Amino acid sequence: MDMLVILLGLAILLVLTLRKVPVVYAAAISIIFIAVFSGLPIVKTVTSDYMTGFAGFVKAAWLMLLLGAILSKLMDVSGAASSIAAVIINKFGVKHAIPAIVIAGGLLTFGGVSAFVSCFALYPITLAVFRKANLPRYLIPAAIGSGIFTWVTMFPGNPQIQNIIPSSYLPTDAMAAPVVGVISAAFALVLILVYLTFEAKKAKQKGIGFESDEETNQILAKADEMECNGKLPNVILSIAPIVAIAVVLNVFNQDISVALLSGIVLCAALFFKNITGVRKLLNDSVSSAAVTIVNASAIVAIGAVIKIAPGFQKIVDFILNFSQSGGNPLIIFGVATTLLCGLNASGMGGLSTTLTVLAKPFLAMGVNPDIMHRIGVIASVGLDSLPHSGGIVAILAISGVSYKDGYKHLFVTTVLITLLTLALALVLGNIFYPIA
């Protein structure tokens, strides 16, 4: 019963958000349900445990989100995003607009730019690309999310934290099990592109195209005017702020806030002639970041309540007991990791928990550490994208797309396809790395 309470609490969250109940209220109803039926003190759970998790995420992410929002607005109003979009459409054509965005997101992530920052950097570019290609806006979150959350994280050598964590528990490095990693990443990428292309064609057949609100129309109209007057920034210069962020972050090893600030300063310096309405830009950035941080914190903090519920420990114990049942260790490890990532709403949290408990006994059983590393990474990008994931909330908020309109496509690309990829990786892992 305790385990069922957690699952029902998450199901309530999903149903409410899909019915367009505001995220903050949906999260509150979900945690109250979990607290009541788990026998937790309701007031203490809400005012202490939940709010501690809420405040923790605000502390960790607010500055990054605010600076990311400012960068996004600058890329918009300066015409830099439209310049990049024009090149993407001209070089790749309308048919390849979605693949170009998905791969661009992957390249940003592989360059070491965090997922949250990639969202802000890609959104104005994606918006302009989708407008030029007349693609529906409800596919924007999936196009961005599947580029930064999925296939590239599986790729060997990428610098994202999920590919680094296993090396703290295993004698491996970021290039562990390269063949399995490359095949899995390619498999996921192909399925993602097939699905998004199919959805774009279906939308076209139904006569569904790009729709914009008043604010978007104003920004895009300004970009159109700059393009007609030949005042759009040079595309190389337009990319420079994003490159600067990656360099400051990875080459100079500076904090993400410093890296974002360097991109903002460079963008303002390069395109100051095109930037107008600075006060409105800054106010809009604060509003955008505030909505994102509140919604994301409300959802992420559910994890703090789940972890203190009796059902959570029972689920962990069940997984650990099952691992000693004599089944295939790789399959057990992969399934356990993705389940815990889902419960934690965090690829990092679930992967760390599983490795803490299972790394030593499975290594003693003869499981190859390299394939454990790669399976763990691939498993960590499956159920971590359920509705209570902070990244999912953020990408929908940044894109201005509701759960009802956008989450279905995010679910297919960041959950279903990644779970299929995990199944493939488990088959390949057992073939290439048989247990000694």
NORWO-V713294 format. One record per pair of residues at least 4 apart in sequence whose C-alpha atoms are under 6 Angstrom apart, sorted by the first residue. I is the first residue (numbers start at 1). GAP is how many residues later the second one is. Records with the same first field share a line. If there is no record, write none. Layout:
I: GAP ; GAP
This chain:
2: 309
3: 308
9: 21 ; 25
13: 13 ; 17
16: 5 ; 10
17: 4 ; 386
18: 385 ; 386
23: 4 ; 272
24: 274
27: 272
31: 4
32: 4
34: 4
35: 5 ; 7
41: 4
43: 4
44: 4
45: 4 ; 5
46: 4
47: 4
48: 4
50: 251 ; 255
51: 4
52: 4
53: 248 ; 251
54: 243 ; 247
57: 4 ; 240
58: 4
64: 4 ; 193
65: 224
66: 223
68: 49 ; 52
69: 216
70: 215
71: 193
72: 48 ; 49
74: 4
75: 5 ; 6
76: 5 ; 48
78: 193 ; 196 ; 197
79: 144 ; 153
80: 153 ; 158
81: 43 ; 44
82: 4 ; 46
83: 149 ; 152
84: 151
85: 40 ; 43 ; 44
86: 4
87: 4
88: 4
89: 4 ; 5
92: 4
94: 39
100: 4
102: 41 ; 45
105: 42 ; 43
106: 41 ; 42 ; 46
108: 5
109: 4 ; 39
110: 48
112: 47
113: 133
118: 4
119: 4
122: 4
123: 4
126: 4
130: 4 ; 5
131: 79
134: 75 ; 76
135: 74 ; 75
136: 73 ; 74
137: 73
138: 267 ; 268
141: 4 ; 254 ; 255
142: 4 ; 267 ; 268
145: 4
146: 4 ; 267 ; 268
151: 34 ; 37 ; 38
154: 27 ; 31 ; 224
155: 26 ; 27 ; 30
156: 19 ; 22 ; 25
157: 17 ; 18
162: 186 ; 215
163: 11 ; 214
166: 4 ; 207
167: 5 ; 6
176: 194
177: 193 ; 194
178: 4
180: 4
184: 237
188: 233
192: 221
193: 4
203: 5
204: 4
212: 4
217: 4
226: 4 ; 5 ; 6
227: 4 ; 5
240: 4
241: 22 ; 25 ; 26
244: 19
245: 4 ; 14 ; 15 ; 18
246: 4
247: 4
248: 4 ; 6 ; 11
249: 4 ; 5 ; 10
268: 4
280: 4
286: 4
292: 4 ; 102 ; 105
293: 4
296: 4 ; 94 ; 97 ; 98
297: 4
299: 89
300: 90
303: 41
307: 5
317: 4
323: 9
329: 4
332: 4
334: 45
337: 13 ; 14 ; 17 ; 42
338: 41 ; 42 ; 44 ; 45
340: 10
341: 4 ; 5 ; 6 ; 9 ; 43
342: 41 ; 42
345: 39 ; 44
346: 38
347: 4 ; 33 ; 37
352: 4
354: 4
355: 4
358: 4
362: 5
363: 4
366: 69 ; 70
367: 68
371: 4
372: 4
375: 4
379: 43
382: 33 ; 36 ; 37
383: 32
385: 4
394: 4
396: 4 ; 5
401: 5
402: 4
403: 4
407: 4
410: 4
411: 4
412: 4
413: 4
414: 4
425: 4
428: 4
429: 4
430: 4
